Each structure stands twice: as structure tokens, then as C-alpha cells.
Amino acid sequence: MKKSGMAKMQAMKLSGKMKQPGAAAFGQAASVALDRREQRNLDQSLGLVPFAVKLNADLVQQIKTLAQERECGVNELVAELLTKALAA
């Protein structure tokens, strides 16, 4: 391989590493973000299970607005609303 080709490969490797999540820019501290496996393990230890549903866009917007008003997460709000509805 030519010298120019090797330099190009090294540059591509470096740019790929810089684009990876969690890569901190010079002078900035890396953010503490959990990877998917750690997040899944944390959720499982809390007893959380993924549950996908399809809802009307208007209903989703109402849920997001209500979550912002209450300053809580969408997951917590949906769990609260489902608990109240099932108890009734």
C-alpha cells in the first residue's frame, strides 16, 4: 500500500473514533452515558419491561404535553395513567 493510502486509512479511523458516542472533544469532559447493555441491566433490576404500543399521534402529543407540565418522564406518566385506569 502506498504511503498516501495508509495516511488516508489512518485519517478515516481517527474520524470514525471521533464520531462515536461518548467521545469527548478536546478540553471537555466525557459525558457519563450508559451503553445499551448497562441501561437494559439497570431497567431489568428495577423490574421494568419494554412494552411497545401504537397510539394516535394526538394522544401521544397530549401525553408529552402533560409530562412536560408535570416535569416528569413519559414512562412515569404512562405508568401512572395506566395504574389509575386499571384500578377504576
PDB file with one MODEL, atoms N, CA, C and O in Angstrom:
MODEL        1
ATOM      1  N   MET A   1       0.847  -1.174   0.000  1.00  0.00           N
ATOM      2  CA  MET A   1       0.000   0.000   0.000  1.00  0.00           C
ATOM      3  C   MET A   1       0.897   1.244   0.000  1.00  0.00           C
ATOM      4  O   MET A   1       1.940   1.282   0.654  1.00  0.00           O
ATOM      5  N   LYS A   2       0.472   2.227  -0.732  1.00  0.00           N
ATOM      6  CA  LYS A   2       1.254   3.464  -0.818  1.00  0.00           C
ATOM      7  C   LYS A   2       1.129   4.263   0.475  1.00  0.00           C
ATOM      8  O   LYS A   2       0.213   4.069   1.275  1.00  0.00           O
ATOM      9  N   LYS A   3       2.078   5.158   0.643  1.00  0.00           N
ATOM     10  CA  LYS A   3       2.097   5.993   1.843  1.00  0.00           C
ATOM     11  C   LYS A   3       0.842   6.861   1.934  1.00  0.00           C
ATOM     12  O   LYS A   3       0.289   7.052   3.018  1.00  0.00           O
ATOM     13  N   SER A   4       0.398   7.383   0.793  1.00  0.00           N
ATOM     14  CA  SER A   4      -0.795   8.230   0.797  1.00  0.00           C
ATOM     15  C   SER A   4      -2.039   7.413   1.165  1.00  0.00           C
ATOM     16  O   SER A   4      -2.938   7.925   1.832  1.00  0.00           O
ATOM     17  N   GLY A   5      -2.094   6.165   0.739  1.00  0.00           N
ATOM     18  CA  GLY A   5      -3.215   5.302   1.063  1.00  0.00           C
ATOM     19  C   GLY A   5      -3.263   4.988   2.548  1.00  0.00           C
ATOM     20  O   GLY A   5      -4.340   4.942   3.142  1.00  0.00           O
ATOM     21  N   MET A   6      -2.082   4.769   3.158  1.00  0.00           N
ATOM     22  CA  MET A   6      -2.025   4.491   4.590  1.00  0.00           C
ATOM     23  C   MET A   6      -2.459   5.717   5.396  1.00  0.00           C
ATOM     24  O   MET A   6      -3.168   5.595   6.395  1.00  0.00           O
ATOM     25  N   ALA A   7      -2.027   6.889   4.952  1.00  0.00           N
ATOM     26  CA  ALA A   7      -2.416   8.116   5.651  1.00  0.00           C
ATOM     27  C   ALA A   7      -3.930   8.323   5.578  1.00  0.00           C
ATOM     28  O   ALA A   7      -4.556   8.768   6.540  1.00  0.00           O
ATOM     29  N   LYS A   8      -4.498   7.996   4.431  1.00  0.00           N
ATOM     30  CA  LYS A   8      -5.946   8.136   4.253  1.00  0.00           C
ATOM     31  C   LYS A   8      -6.695   7.171   5.187  1.00  0.00           C
ATOM     32  O   LYS A   8      -7.706   7.537   5.786  1.00  0.00           O
ATOM     33  N   MET A   9      -6.186   5.936   5.302  1.00  0.00           N
ATOM     34  CA  MET A   9      -6.810   4.952   6.186  1.00  0.00           C
ATOM     35  C   MET A   9      -6.745   5.402   7.650  1.00  0.00           C
ATOM     36  O   MET A   9      -7.718   5.257   8.390  1.00  0.00           O
ATOM     37  N   GLN A  10      -5.608   5.941   8.059  1.00  0.00           N
ATOM     38  CA  GLN A  10      -5.465   6.413   9.434  1.00  0.00           C
ATOM     39  C   GLN A  10      -6.411   7.575   9.712  1.00  0.00           C
ATOM     40  O   GLN A  10      -6.988   7.669  10.795  1.00  0.00           O
ATOM     41  N   ALA A  11      -6.566   8.453   8.736  1.00  0.00           N
ATOM     42  CA  ALA A  11      -7.482   9.585   8.895  1.00  0.00           C
ATOM     43  C   ALA A  11      -8.924   9.099   9.021  1.00  0.00           C
ATOM     44  O   ALA A  11      -9.699   9.646   9.806  1.00  0.00           O
ATOM     45  N   MET A  12      -9.280   8.082   8.256  1.00  0.00           N
ATOM     46  CA  MET A  12     -10.642   7.541   8.340  1.00  0.00           C
ATOM     47  C   MET A  12     -10.883   6.880   9.700  1.00  0.00           C
ATOM     48  O   MET A  12     -11.970   7.011  10.263  1.00  0.00           O
ATOM     49  N   LYS A  13      -9.884   6.175  10.233  1.00  0.00           N
ATOM     50  CA  LYS A  13     -10.010   5.564  11.547  1.00  0.00           C
ATOM     51  C   LYS A  13     -10.208   6.628  12.621  1.00  0.00           C
ATOM     52  O   LYS A  13     -11.058   6.492  13.501  1.00  0.00           O
ATOM     53  N   LEU A  14      -9.404   7.693  12.532  1.00  0.00           N
ATOM     54  CA  LEU A  14      -9.491   8.766  13.512  1.00  0.00           C
ATOM     55  C   LEU A  14     -10.851   9.454  13.458  1.00  0.00           C
ATOM     56  O   LEU A  14     -11.445   9.731  14.500  1.00  0.00           O
ATOM     57  N   SER A  15     -11.349   9.732  12.256  1.00  0.00           N
ATOM     58  CA  SER A  15     -12.645  10.400  12.149  1.00  0.00           C
ATOM     59  C   SER A  15     -13.762   9.482  12.640  1.00  0.00           C
ATOM     60  O   SER A  15     -14.747   9.961  13.203  1.00  0.00           O
ATOM     61  N   GLY A  16     -13.628   8.178  12.437  1.00  0.00           N
ATOM     62  CA  GLY A  16     -14.618   7.234  12.943  1.00  0.00           C
ATOM     63  C   GLY A  16     -14.647   7.205  14.450  1.00  0.00           C
ATOM     64  O   GLY A  16     -15.719   7.132  15.052  1.00  0.00           O
ATOM     65  N   LYS A  17     -13.470   7.263  15.075  1.00  0.00           N
ATOM     66  CA  LYS A  17     -13.406   7.272  16.536  1.00  0.00           C
ATOM     67  C   LYS A  17     -13.996   8.553  17.103  1.00  0.00           C
ATOM     68  O   LYS A  17     -14.612   8.539  18.169  1.00  0.00           O
ATOM     69  N   MET A  18     -13.812   9.652  16.398  1.00  0.00           N
ATOM     70  CA  MET A  18     -14.333  10.933  16.882  1.00  0.00           C
ATOM     71  C   MET A  18     -15.852  10.985  16.799  1.00  0.00           C
ATOM     72  O   MET A  18     -16.490  11.689  17.582  1.00  0.00           O
ATOM     73  N   LYS A  19     -16.437  10.250  15.861  1.00  0.00           N
ATOM     74  CA  LYS A  19     -17.884  10.271  15.684  1.00  0.00           C
ATOM     75  C   LYS A  19     -18.613   9.351  16.650  1.00  0.00           C
ATOM     76  O   LYS A  19     -19.833   9.444  16.783  1.00  0.00           O
ATOM     77  N   GLN A  20     -17.889   8.465  17.327  1.00  0.00           N
ATOM     78  CA  GLN A  20     -18.519   7.525  18.245  1.00  0.00           C
ATOM     79  C   GLN A  20     -19.119   8.266  19.434  1.00  0.00           C
ATOM     80  O   GLN A  20     -18.562   9.257  19.906  1.00  0.00           O
ATOM     81  N   PRO A  21     -20.269   7.773  19.916  1.00  0.00           N
ATOM     82  CA  PRO A  21     -20.865   8.423  21.087  1.00  0.00           C
ATOM     83  C   PRO A  21     -19.958   8.252  22.289  1.00  0.00           C
ATOM     84  O   PRO A  21     -19.325   7.212  22.470  1.00  0.00           O
ATOM     85  N   GLY A  22     -19.909   9.278  23.097  1.00  0.00           N
ATOM     86  CA  GLY A  22     -19.077   9.236  24.293  1.00  0.00           C
ATOM     87  C   GLY A  22     -17.681   9.769  24.056  1.00  0.00           C
ATOM     88  O   GLY A  22     -16.913   9.927  25.005  1.00  0.00           O
ATOM     89  N   ALA A  23     -17.334  10.051  22.802  1.00  0.00           N
ATOM     90  CA  ALA A  23     -16.018  10.609  22.517  1.00  0.00           C
ATOM     91  C   ALA A  23     -16.050  12.095  22.858  1.00  0.00           C
ATOM     92  O   ALA A  23     -16.836  12.852  22.288  1.00  0.00           O
ATOM     93  N   ALA A  24     -15.206  12.501  23.777  1.00  0.00           N
ATOM     94  CA  ALA A  24     -15.205  13.889  24.227  1.00  0.00           C
ATOM     95  C   ALA A  24     -14.310  14.736  23.324  1.00  0.00           C
ATOM     96  O   ALA A  24     -13.267  14.280  22.855  1.00  0.00           O
ATOM     97  N   ALA A  25     -14.728  15.947  23.097  1.00  0.00           N
ATOM     98  CA  ALA A  25     -13.911  16.880  22.347  1.00  0.00           C
ATOM     99  C   ALA A  25     -12.759  17.343  23.226  1.00  0.00           C
ATOM    100  O   ALA A  25     -12.824  17.206  24.448  1.00  0.00           O
ATOM    101  N   PHE A  26     -11.739  17.872  22.644  1.00  0.00           N
ATOM    102  CA  PHE A  26     -10.569  18.316  23.384  1.00  0.00           C
ATOM    103  C   PHE A  26     -10.976  19.352  24.415  1.00  0.00           C
ATOM    104  O   PHE A  26     -11.643  20.335  24.092  1.00  0.00           O
ATOM    105  N   GLY A  27     -10.571  19.126  25.657  1.00  0.00           N
ATOM    106  CA  GLY A  27     -10.853  20.090  26.714  1.00  0.00           C
ATOM    107  C   GLY A  27     -12.198  19.907  27.375  1.00  0.00           C
ATOM    108  O   GLY A  27     -12.530  20.639  28.307  1.00  0.00           O
ATOM    109  N   GLN A  28     -12.987  18.943  26.912  1.00  0.00           N
ATOM    110  CA  GLN A  28     -14.290  18.718  27.516  1.00  0.00           C
ATOM    111  C   GLN A  28     -14.297  17.357  28.209  1.00  0.00           C
ATOM    112  O   GLN A  28     -13.678  16.403  27.736  1.00  0.00           O
ATOM    113  N   ALA A  29     -14.978  17.287  29.292  1.00  0.00           N
ATOM    114  CA  ALA A  29     -15.089  16.010  29.997  1.00  0.00           C
ATOM    115  C   ALA A  29     -16.087  15.128  29.266  1.00  0.00           C
ATOM    116  O   ALA A  29     -17.084  15.612  28.730  1.00  0.00           O
ATOM    117  N   ALA A  30     -15.813  13.848  29.250  1.00  0.00           N
ATOM    118  CA  ALA A  30     -16.720  12.908  28.599  1.00  0.00           C
ATOM    119  C   ALA A  30     -17.998  12.798  29.429  1.00  0.00           C
ATOM    120  O   ALA A  30     -17.944  12.727  30.657  1.00  0.00           O
ATOM    121  N   SER A  31     -19.130  12.785  28.760  1.00  0.00           N
ATOM    122  CA  SER A  31     -20.397  12.666  29.471  1.00  0.00           C
ATOM    123  C   SER A  31     -20.558  11.224  29.940  1.00  0.00           C
ATOM    124  O   SER A  31     -20.105  10.283  29.289  1.00  0.00           O
ATOM    125  N   VAL A  32     -21.206  11.080  31.070  1.00  0.00           N
ATOM    126  CA  VAL A  32     -21.402   9.752  31.631  1.00  0.00           C
ATOM    127  C   VAL A  32     -22.721   9.225  31.085  1.00  0.00           C
ATOM    128  O   VAL A  32     -23.789   9.531  31.615  1.00  0.00           O
ATOM    129  N   ALA A  33     -22.639   8.436  30.028  1.00  0.00           N
ATOM    130  CA  ALA A  33     -23.825   7.871  29.419  1.00  0.00           C
ATOM    131  C   ALA A  33     -23.720   6.356  29.460  1.00  0.00           C
ATOM    132  O   ALA A  33     -22.666   5.784  29.185  1.00  0.00           O
ATOM    133  N   LEU A  34     -24.812   5.727  29.803  1.00  0.00           N
ATOM    134  CA  LEU A  34     -24.826   4.280  29.866  1.00  0.00           C
ATOM    135  C   LEU A  34     -24.985   3.712  28.463  1.00  0.00           C
ATOM    136  O   LEU A  34     -25.742   4.246  27.652  1.00  0.00           O
ATOM    137  N   ASP A  35     -24.274   2.636  28.180  1.00  0.00           N
ATOM    138  CA  ASP A  35     -24.490   1.993  26.903  1.00  0.00           C
ATOM    139  C   ASP A  35     -25.771   1.165  26.996  1.00  0.00           C
ATOM    140  O   ASP A  35     -26.357   1.037  28.071  1.00  0.00           O
ATOM    141  N   ARG A  36     -26.192   0.615  25.889  1.00  0.00           N
ATOM    142  CA  ARG A  36     -27.484  -0.070  25.849  1.00  0.00           C
ATOM    143  C   ARG A  36     -27.541  -1.260  26.805  1.00  0.00           C
ATOM    144  O   ARG A  36     -28.555  -1.482  27.467  1.00  0.00           O
ATOM    145  N   ARG A  37     -26.456  -2.018  26.873  1.00  0.00           N
ATOM    146  CA  ARG A  37     -26.440  -3.189  27.749  1.00  0.00           C
ATOM    147  C   ARG A  37     -26.570  -2.782  29.212  1.00  0.00           C
ATOM    148  O   ARG A  37     -27.334  -3.394  29.959  1.00  0.00           O
ATOM    149  N   GLU A  38     -25.829  -1.754  29.629  1.00  0.00           N
ATOM    150  CA  GLU A  38     -25.917  -1.292  31.014  1.00  0.00           C
ATOM    151  C   GLU A  38     -27.302  -0.750  31.323  1.00  0.00           C
ATOM    152  O   GLU A  38     -27.846  -0.999  32.399  1.00  0.00           O
ATOM    153  N   GLN A  39     -27.875  -0.004  30.375  1.00  0.00           N
ATOM    154  CA  GLN A  39     -29.215   0.544  30.584  1.00  0.00           C
ATOM    155  C   GLN A  39     -30.240  -0.574  30.694  1.00  0.00           C
ATOM    156  O   GLN A  39     -31.134  -0.514  31.538  1.00  0.00           O
ATOM    157  N   ARG A  40     -30.119  -1.598  29.846  1.00  0.00           N
ATOM    158  CA  ARG A  40     -31.042  -2.737  29.900  1.00  0.00           C
ATOM    159  C   ARG A  40     -30.925  -3.461  31.238  1.00  0.00           C
ATOM    160  O   ARG A  40     -31.939  -3.833  31.828  1.00  0.00           O
ATOM    161  N   ASN A  41     -29.696  -3.665  31.725  1.00  0.00           N
ATOM    162  CA  ASN A  41     -29.499  -4.323  33.016  1.00  0.00           C
ATOM    163  C   ASN A  41     -30.083  -3.502  34.158  1.00  0.00           C
ATOM    164  O   ASN A  41     -30.676  -4.055  35.084  1.00  0.00           O
ATOM    165  N   LEU A  42     -29.915  -2.179  34.094  1.00  0.00           N
ATOM    166  CA  LEU A  42     -30.475  -1.299  35.113  1.00  0.00           C
ATOM    167  C   LEU A  42     -31.998  -1.367  35.104  1.00  0.00           C
ATOM    168  O   LEU A  42     -32.625  -1.455  36.160  1.00  0.00           O
ATOM    169  N   ASP A  43     -32.593  -1.327  33.915  1.00  0.00           N
ATOM    170  CA  ASP A  43     -34.047  -1.420  33.795  1.00  0.00           C
ATOM    171  C   ASP A  43     -34.561  -2.752  34.330  1.00  0.00           C
ATOM    172  O   ASP A  43     -35.580  -2.794  35.019  1.00  0.00           O
ATOM    173  N   GLN A  44     -33.853  -3.849  34.013  1.00  0.00           N
ATOM    174  CA  GLN A  44     -34.278  -5.159  34.490  1.00  0.00           C
ATOM    175  C   GLN A  44     -34.202  -5.253  36.010  1.00  0.00           C
ATOM    176  O   GLN A  44     -35.067  -5.856  36.644  1.00  0.00           O
ATOM    177  N   SER A  45     -33.164  -4.655  36.590  1.00  0.00           N
ATOM    178  CA  SER A  45     -33.048  -4.699  38.046  1.00  0.00           C
ATOM    179  C   SER A  45     -34.175  -3.906  38.720  1.00  0.00           C
ATOM    180  O   SER A  45     -34.543  -4.197  39.859  1.00  0.00           O
ATOM    181  N   LEU A  46     -34.718  -2.914  38.025  1.00  0.00           N
ATOM    182  CA  LEU A  46     -35.846  -2.145  38.556  1.00  0.00           C
ATOM    183  C   LEU A  46     -37.189  -2.797  38.243  1.00  0.00           C
ATOM    184  O   LEU A  46     -38.237  -2.296  38.649  1.00  0.00           O
ATOM    185  N   GLY A  47     -37.153  -3.920  37.515  1.00  0.00           N
ATOM    186  CA  GLY A  47     -38.386  -4.620  37.176  1.00  0.00           C
ATOM    187  C   GLY A  47     -39.106  -4.039  35.976  1.00  0.00           C
ATOM    188  O   GLY A  47     -40.290  -4.309  35.781  1.00  0.00           O
ATOM    189  N   LEU A  48     -38.419  -3.250  35.171  1.00  0.00           N
ATOM    190  CA  LEU A  48     -39.036  -2.633  34.000  1.00  0.00           C
ATOM    191  C   LEU A  48     -38.942  -3.567  32.799  1.00  0.00           C
ATOM    192  O   LEU A  48     -37.934  -4.245  32.600  1.00  0.00           O
ATOM    193  N   VAL A  49     -40.006  -3.592  32.005  1.00  0.00           N
ATOM    194  CA  VAL A  49     -40.070  -4.431  30.820  1.00  0.00           C
ATOM    195  C   VAL A  49     -40.465  -3.552  29.640  1.00  0.00           C
ATOM    196  O   VAL A  49     -41.401  -2.762  29.760  1.00  0.00           O
ATOM    197  N   PRO A  50     -39.777  -3.665  28.497  1.00  0.00           N
ATOM    198  CA  PRO A  50     -40.184  -2.877  27.334  1.00  0.00           C
ATOM    199  C   PRO A  50     -41.573  -3.312  26.851  1.00  0.00           C
ATOM    200  O   PRO A  50     -41.867  -4.505  26.779  1.00  0.00           O
ATOM    201  N   PHE A  51     -42.410  -2.343  26.528  1.00  0.00           N
ATOM    202  CA  PHE A  51     -43.788  -2.628  26.126  1.00  0.00           C
ATOM    203  C   PHE A  51     -44.170  -1.628  25.041  1.00  0.00           C
ATOM    204  O   PHE A  51     -44.490  -0.477  25.335  1.00  0.00           O
ATOM    205  N   ALA A  52     -44.135  -2.065  23.805  1.00  0.00           N
ATOM    206  CA  ALA A  52     -44.398  -1.175  22.669  1.00  0.00           C
ATOM    207  C   ALA A  52     -45.877  -1.218  22.296  1.00  0.00           C
ATOM    208  O   ALA A  52     -46.481  -2.287  22.214  1.00  0.00           O
ATOM    209  N   VAL A  53     -46.441  -0.048  22.074  1.00  0.00           N
ATOM    210  CA  VAL A  53     -47.826   0.076  21.623  1.00  0.00           C
ATOM    211  C   VAL A  53     -47.880   1.145  20.534  1.00  0.00           C
ATOM    212  O   VAL A  53     -46.990   1.989  20.428  1.00  0.00           O
ATOM    213  N   LYS A  54     -48.927   1.092  19.737  1.00  0.00           N
ATOM    214  CA  LYS A  54     -49.140   2.109  18.709  1.00  0.00           C
ATOM    215  C   LYS A  54     -50.328   2.956  19.134  1.00  0.00           C
ATOM    216  O   LYS A  54     -51.422   2.451  19.382  1.00  0.00           O
ATOM    217  N   LEU A  55     -50.081   4.260  19.211  1.00  0.00           N
ATOM    218  CA  LEU A  55     -51.116   5.186  19.660  1.00  0.00           C
ATOM    219  C   LEU A  55     -51.331   6.271  18.612  1.00  0.00           C
ATOM    220  O   LEU A  55     -50.473   6.525  17.767  1.00  0.00           O
ATOM    221  N   ASN A  56     -52.484   6.894  18.688  1.00  0.00           N
ATOM    222  CA  ASN A  56     -52.814   8.011  17.820  1.00  0.00           C
ATOM    223  C   ASN A  56     -51.854   9.170  18.113  1.00  0.00           C
ATOM    224  O   ASN A  56     -51.508   9.405  19.271  1.00  0.00           O
ATOM    225  N   ALA A  57     -51.430   9.884  17.089  1.00  0.00           N
ATOM    226  CA  ALA A  57     -50.461  10.973  17.243  1.00  0.00           C
ATOM    227  C   ALA A  57     -50.976  12.064  18.178  1.00  0.00           C
ATOM    228  O   ALA A  57     -50.199  12.652  18.930  1.00  0.00           O
ATOM    229  N   ASP A  58     -52.284  12.340  18.135  1.00  0.00           N
ATOM    230  CA  ASP A  58     -52.852  13.364  19.020  1.00  0.00           C
ATOM    231  C   ASP A  58     -52.745  12.941  20.489  1.00  0.00           C
ATOM    232  O   ASP A  58     -52.452  13.762  21.358  1.00  0.00           O
ATOM    233  N   LEU A  59     -52.981  11.670  20.751  1.00  0.00           N
ATOM    234  CA  LEU A  59     -52.882  11.164  22.113  1.00  0.00           C
ATOM    235  C   LEU A  59     -51.439  11.226  22.617  1.00  0.00           C
ATOM    236  O   LEU A  59     -51.193  11.580  23.770  1.00  0.00           O
ATOM    237  N   VAL A  60     -50.502  10.886  21.761  1.00  0.00           N
ATOM    238  CA  VAL A  60     -49.086  10.948  22.133  1.00  0.00           C
ATOM    239  C   VAL A  60     -48.689  12.387  22.453  1.00  0.00           C
ATOM    240  O   VAL A  60     -47.952  12.632  23.408  1.00  0.00           O
ATOM    241  N   GLN A  61     -49.174  13.334  21.659  1.00  0.00           N
ATOM    242  CA  GLN A  61     -48.856  14.738  21.911  1.00  0.00           C
ATOM    243  C   GLN A  61     -49.442  15.199  23.242  1.00  0.00           C
ATOM    244  O   GLN A  61     -48.803  15.962  23.967  1.00  0.00           O
ATOM    245  N   GLN A  62     -50.640  14.748  23.569  1.00  0.00           N
ATOM    246  CA  GLN A  62     -51.245  15.086  24.861  1.00  0.00           C
ATOM    247  C   GLN A  62     -50.415  14.526  26.013  1.00  0.00           C
ATOM    248  O   GLN A  62     -50.214  15.194  27.027  1.00  0.00           O
ATOM    249  N   ILE A  63     -49.939  13.307  25.849  1.00  0.00           N
ATOM    250  CA  ILE A  63     -49.123  12.678  26.894  1.00  0.00           C
ATOM    251  C   ILE A  63     -47.819  13.440  27.079  1.00  0.00           C
ATOM    252  O   ILE A  63     -47.397  13.690  28.208  1.00  0.00           O
ATOM    253  N   LYS A  64     -47.177  13.811  25.970  1.00  0.00           N
ATOM    254  CA  LYS A  64     -45.916  14.554  26.063  1.00  0.00           C
ATOM    255  C   LYS A  64     -46.121  15.917  26.712  1.00  0.00           C
ATOM    256  O   LYS A  64     -45.302  16.354  27.521  1.00  0.00           O
ATOM    257  N   THR A  65     -47.216  16.587  26.358  1.00  0.00           N
ATOM    258  CA  THR A  65     -47.509  17.897  26.941  1.00  0.00           C
ATOM    259  C   THR A  65     -47.760  17.779  28.440  1.00  0.00           C
ATOM    260  O   THR A  65     -47.258  18.582  29.226  1.00  0.00           O
ATOM    261  N   LEU A  66     -48.534  16.781  28.828  1.00  0.00           N
ATOM    262  CA  LEU A  66     -48.821  16.570  30.240  1.00  0.00           C
ATOM    263  C   LEU A  66     -47.553  16.216  31.018  1.00  0.00           C
ATOM    264  O   LEU A  66     -47.386  16.648  32.158  1.00  0.00           O
ATOM    265  N   ALA A  67     -46.673  15.442  30.416  1.00  0.00           N
ATOM    266  CA  ALA A  67     -45.412  15.089  31.063  1.00  0.00           C
ATOM    267  C   ALA A  67     -44.544  16.326  31.273  1.00  0.00           C
ATOM    268  O   ALA A  67     -43.884  16.459  32.303  1.00  0.00           O
ATOM    269  N   GLN A  68     -44.546  17.231  30.293  1.00  0.00           N
ATOM    270  CA  GLN A  68     -43.776  18.474  30.441  1.00  0.00           C
ATOM    271  C   GLN A  68     -44.368  19.356  31.524  1.00  0.00           C
ATOM    272  O   GLN A  68     -43.631  19.971  32.295  1.00  0.00           O
ATOM    273  N   GLU A  69     -45.689  19.427  31.591  1.00  0.00           N
ATOM    274  CA  GLU A  69     -46.347  20.232  32.619  1.00  0.00           C
ATOM    275  C   GLU A  69     -46.029  19.715  34.018  1.00  0.00           C
ATOM    276  O   GLU A  69     -45.788  20.498  34.937  1.00  0.00           O
ATOM    277  N   ARG A  70     -46.029  18.408  34.171  1.00  0.00           N
ATOM    278  CA  ARG A  70     -45.755  17.802  35.474  1.00  0.00           C
ATOM    279  C   ARG A  70     -44.258  17.654  35.743  1.00  0.00           C
ATOM    280  O   ARG A  70     -43.852  17.283  36.845  1.00  0.00           O
ATOM    281  N   GLU A  71     -43.454  17.942  34.748  1.00  0.00           N
ATOM    282  CA  GLU A  71     -41.992  17.817  34.842  1.00  0.00           C
ATOM    283  C   GLU A  71     -41.583  16.408  35.249  1.00  0.00           C
ATOM    284  O   GLU A  71     -40.803  16.212  36.182  1.00  0.00           O
ATOM    285  N   CYS A  72     -42.124  15.441  34.534  1.00  0.00           N
ATOM    286  CA  CYS A  72     -41.757  14.046  34.762  1.00  0.00           C
ATOM    287  C   CYS A  72     -41.554  13.388  33.403  1.00  0.00           C
ATOM    288  O   CYS A  72     -41.838  13.988  32.366  1.00  0.00           O
ATOM    289  N   GLY A  73     -41.074  12.177  33.413  1.00  0.00           N
ATOM    290  CA  GLY A  73     -40.839  11.456  32.174  1.00  0.00           C
ATOM    291  C   GLY A  73     -42.122  10.865  31.622  1.00  0.00           C
ATOM    292  O   GLY A  73     -43.101  10.678  32.344  1.00  0.00           O
ATOM    293  N   VAL A  74     -42.101  10.576  30.340  1.00  0.00           N
ATOM    294  CA  VAL A  74     -43.262   9.989  29.687  1.00  0.00           C
ATOM    295  C   VAL A  74     -43.531   8.597  30.255  1.00  0.00           C
ATOM    296  O   VAL A  74     -44.685   8.223  30.464  1.00  0.00           O
ATOM    297  N   ASN A  75     -42.477   7.837  30.504  1.00  0.00           N
ATOM    298  CA  ASN A  75     -42.659   6.489  31.048  1.00  0.00           C
ATOM    299  C   ASN A  75     -43.390   6.518  32.383  1.00  0.00           C
ATOM    300  O   ASN A  75     -44.318   5.739  32.605  1.00  0.00           O
ATOM    301  N   GLU A  76     -42.975   7.412  33.268  1.00  0.00           N
ATOM    302  CA  GLU A  76     -43.606   7.505  34.576  1.00  0.00           C
ATOM    303  C   GLU A  76     -45.064   7.930  34.456  1.00  0.00           C
ATOM    304  O   GLU A  76     -45.931   7.411  35.159  1.00  0.00           O
ATOM    305  N   LEU A  77     -45.326   8.876  33.563  1.00  0.00           N
ATOM    306  CA  LEU A  77     -46.685   9.368  33.381  1.00  0.00           C
ATOM    307  C   LEU A  77     -47.590   8.276  32.832  1.00  0.00           C
ATOM    308  O   LEU A  77     -48.706   8.095  33.320  1.00  0.00           O
ATOM    309  N   VAL A  78     -47.130   7.556  31.835  1.00  0.00           N
ATOM    310  CA  VAL A  78     -47.952   6.480  31.247  1.00  0.00           C
ATOM    311  C   VAL A  78     -48.215   5.391  32.281  1.00  0.00           C
ATOM    312  O   VAL A  78     -49.323   4.861  32.361  1.00  0.00           O
ATOM    313  N   ALA A  79     -47.196   5.056  33.072  1.00  0.00           N
ATOM    314  CA  ALA A  79     -47.388   4.053  34.118  1.00  0.00           C
ATOM    315  C   ALA A  79     -48.431   4.519  35.130  1.00  0.00           C
ATOM    316  O   ALA A  79     -49.277   3.735  35.561  1.00  0.00           O
ATOM    317  N   GLU A  80     -48.369   5.801  35.508  1.00  0.00           N
ATOM    318  CA  GLU A  80     -49.355   6.337  36.457  1.00  0.00           C
ATOM    319  C   GLU A  80     -50.764   6.319  35.878  1.00  0.00           C
ATOM    320  O   GLU A  80     -51.718   5.929  36.552  1.00  0.00           O
ATOM    321  N   LEU A  81     -50.887   6.748  34.617  1.00  0.00           N
ATOM    322  CA  LEU A  81     -52.212   6.783  33.987  1.00  0.00           C
ATOM    323  C   LEU A  81     -52.784   5.375  33.822  1.00  0.00           C
ATOM    324  O   LEU A  81     -53.977   5.164  34.040  1.00  0.00           O
ATOM    325  N   LEU A  82     -51.955   4.421  33.443  1.00  0.00           N
ATOM    326  CA  LEU A  82     -52.423   3.037  33.296  1.00  0.00           C
ATOM    327  C   LEU A  82     -52.839   2.445  34.646  1.00  0.00           C
ATOM    328  O   LEU A  82     -53.842   1.738  34.739  1.00  0.00           O
ATOM    329  N   THR A  83     -52.073   2.737  35.673  1.00  0.00           N
ATOM    330  CA  THR A  83     -52.399   2.229  37.012  1.00  0.00           C
ATOM    331  C   THR A  83     -53.746   2.763  37.470  1.00  0.00           C
ATOM    332  O   THR A  83     -54.572   2.013  37.990  1.00  0.00           O
ATOM    333  N   LYS A  84     -53.971   4.071  37.276  1.00  0.00           N
ATOM    334  CA  LYS A  84     -55.252   4.676  37.675  1.00  0.00           C
ATOM    335  C   LYS A  84     -56.401   4.095  36.864  1.00  0.00           C
ATOM    336  O   LYS A  84     -57.465   3.807  37.413  1.00  0.00           O
ATOM    337  N   ALA A  85     -56.194   3.921  35.560  1.00  0.00           N
ATOM    338  CA  ALA A  85     -57.268   3.415  34.706  1.00  0.00           C
ATOM    339  C   ALA A  85     -57.608   1.965  35.026  1.00  0.00           C
ATOM    340  O   ALA A  85     -58.778   1.582  35.005  1.00  0.00           O
ATOM    341  N   LEU A  86     -56.607   1.168  35.320  1.00  0.00           N
ATOM    342  CA  LEU A  86     -56.862  -0.245  35.633  1.00  0.00           C
ATOM    343  C   LEU A  86     -57.476  -0.421  37.019  1.00  0.00           C
ATOM    344  O   LEU A  86     -58.191  -1.393  37.261  1.00  0.00           O
ATOM    345  N   ALA A  87     -57.202   0.510  37.926  1.00  0.00           N
ATOM    346  CA  ALA A  87     -57.755   0.429  39.269  1.00  0.00           C
ATOM    347  C   ALA A  87     -59.247   0.810  39.274  1.00  0.00           C
ATOM    348  O   ALA A  87     -59.997   0.393  40.157  1.00  0.00           O
ATOM    349  N   ALA A  88     -59.657   1.591  38.299  1.00  0.00           N
ATOM    350  CA  ALA A  88     -61.042   2.077  38.258  1.00  0.00           C
ATOM    351  C   ALA A  88     -62.009   1.026  37.771  1.00  0.00           C
ATOM    352  O   ALA A  88     -63.209   1.286  37.682  1.00  0.00           O
TER     353      ALA A  88
ENDMDL
END
